[in-house]
Amino acid sequence: MQIRPATAGELPVLQDIERAAGEAFRALGMDAVADDEPPTTAELERFRRAGRAWVATDEDGTPVAYVLSEPVDHAEHIEQVTVDPRAARRGVGRALIEHVADRARAEGRAALTLTTFADVPWNAPYYARIGFRPLTEAELTPGLRKIGAHEAELGLDRWPRLCMRRALTADVTPRTAP
């Protein structure tokens, strides 16, 4: 497996990966998520041009997974990480997240953030296993609140959602006393 920047010509492949991965949500009764259209090529191109779209490829150089990220409030926010079901459970998603973590650390960011479904096994429980922790309402930054509001506009809040954070350095996030 190789991780490299996505190319413009691969953007439709990323959409296909998103559609294939979305099918797993049907088994959880989340048909609306499965039926949701992937990011448009224009949206994907915005991340690609910013240098924030990476793919993991198979031995033939074909993308089997991708990740999109962008800076949000002094952290690197993982907007999307998606693995084709044919490449699932092989550490590909984790490798992409580690790639983003390495780049974010090199750019001086102290953390990764993401939003996810709380009760989907390959979402919040998975991210917790790889070092992310749920944020409390008081810990949400303005940028994360804006992302959450946008997701609510899209109807994603029909299912429990979490914002999660993984420190890339010693976590000095202030926490309120219990």
N, C-alpha and C positions, 0 to 999 in steps of 0.2 A: 504494500500500500504506500502510495505517495500522497502527500498533502501539498497543494500548490494553489496559486490564485486561479479563480475561475476565469475562463475566457468568454468573450461575448458570444461565440458560437455555441457554447455549452448551456446557455441560459434556458433554452427549451428542455434540455435534459434535466436540469434542476427542477423545472416544473413537473416533469414526469415522475421524478423521485418523490416529490411532495404528494402527488396524487396517489402513488402506490403506497406510500407510508400512511396516508390518511385513512386507507381502508381498514386498518386495525381498529379505528375508533368505532366502527359499526358493531363490533362484538360487545362494546360497552354501552350500547344504546345512544351513542353520540353521532348519529347519522349526519346531523348538520355540520359537524366538524369534518367528517369524511367527505361530504359533498362540497365543502368550501373550496373555492378556486385557489390555486396556488398564487404566490406573488406574481404580478405581471412581469414581463420581461423588462419593462421600464423601471419597475421597483428594484428588480435584481440588478439591473445595469447601474442604478444609483450606488448600490453597495459595491459593485465591482469597480466602478470608476474611482471610488473613494479608497480602494485597496482593502476592503472589508468583506470580501466574499471569497471563500476558499472551498476547494473540493478535495475529497479523498478519492483516489482512483484505484481501480483494480490493476492487475498485472498488465492489462492491455492499454492502460491510460484512460479508461472510460470512468467518468465520475459515478461513484456509488453512494455518495453522501455529500452534504454541503453544510456550511455554517455561514451565517451573516452576523455581523456585529457592528456596533458603533459606540462612540464615547457618549456616556450619559452621566452627568453630574460626577465627574472625576473617577468614574468606573468604566469598564468596558461592558456594555450591555449586549448579551447574546440575544439577538432578535429571533433567530431561527437556527435550529440544528436538526437536520433530517437525514435519516439513513434509509436507503432502499431496503425493503424487507429481505431481499435476497442476500444482503450483506449484514443483516442485523445480528446482534449478540456475538460480535467478533472484536469489540473494542474500537470500532471505527468512530462512533460518536464521541467517545471519551478522548480519542486521539485528536479529533477536531477541537474539542474544548481545551485540551492541553495546548494545542497550537495557538489558540486565541489567548490563553493565559500567558504563554511565553511572550507573545507579541505585546500584550497589554503591560506586562511587567517591564519590558524593554522601553515602552513609551511612558513609564512612570505612573501607571495606574495602580491603585492599591487593591482593586477588587474586580471580580466579575459579578454581573447581576443578570437575572433573567426573570421572566414571568412564565408560569406554567400551570397546568391543571393539578390540583391538590391530590386527587384520588386516582389518577391514571398511573398504573404501575411503572410505566416507562417514562413518566414525567417526574413529579415531585419526589416520590420515593427513590427513584434512580439518582436524581441530582443530590439528594441528601447523602446517598452512599458515596458520592464522589466529592464531598466536602462543602456543599452548599447548605445554607441554613435559611429557614423562613425569616422574613423580616416582619416586625410588628408594624402596625399602622403608624406609630410614632417614628419609626426608622425610615419610612419612605421619603425619598428626596422629591423635589418638585418634578424632575424629569420622569421618575418612576411613577408618580401620581398621574402625570400626563399620559404615559403609556397605558396605565390601567384604565383611565377614562376612555382612551381610544379603543381598547379591547372591549370595554363595556358597550360602546357604540356599535361594535361589530357583533354583539350578542354572545361573546365568549363567557360572560359572567353568568350564563345560565347554569354553569357547573362551577363548583368551588375552585377559585384561583389563588395562587400564591405568588408573591414576589420573593425571590431568593437571592442570597449573596454568598460569594465565596471569597474570602480574603486571599490576596496574593502576597501579602506581607503580614507582619504581625497585625492582627485585627485590633485597631484602636477605635472602632466605632463606638461612640458614647451610647450607653444603655441606661435607661431609667431604672431606678431602684424598684424592687418588687413592692 
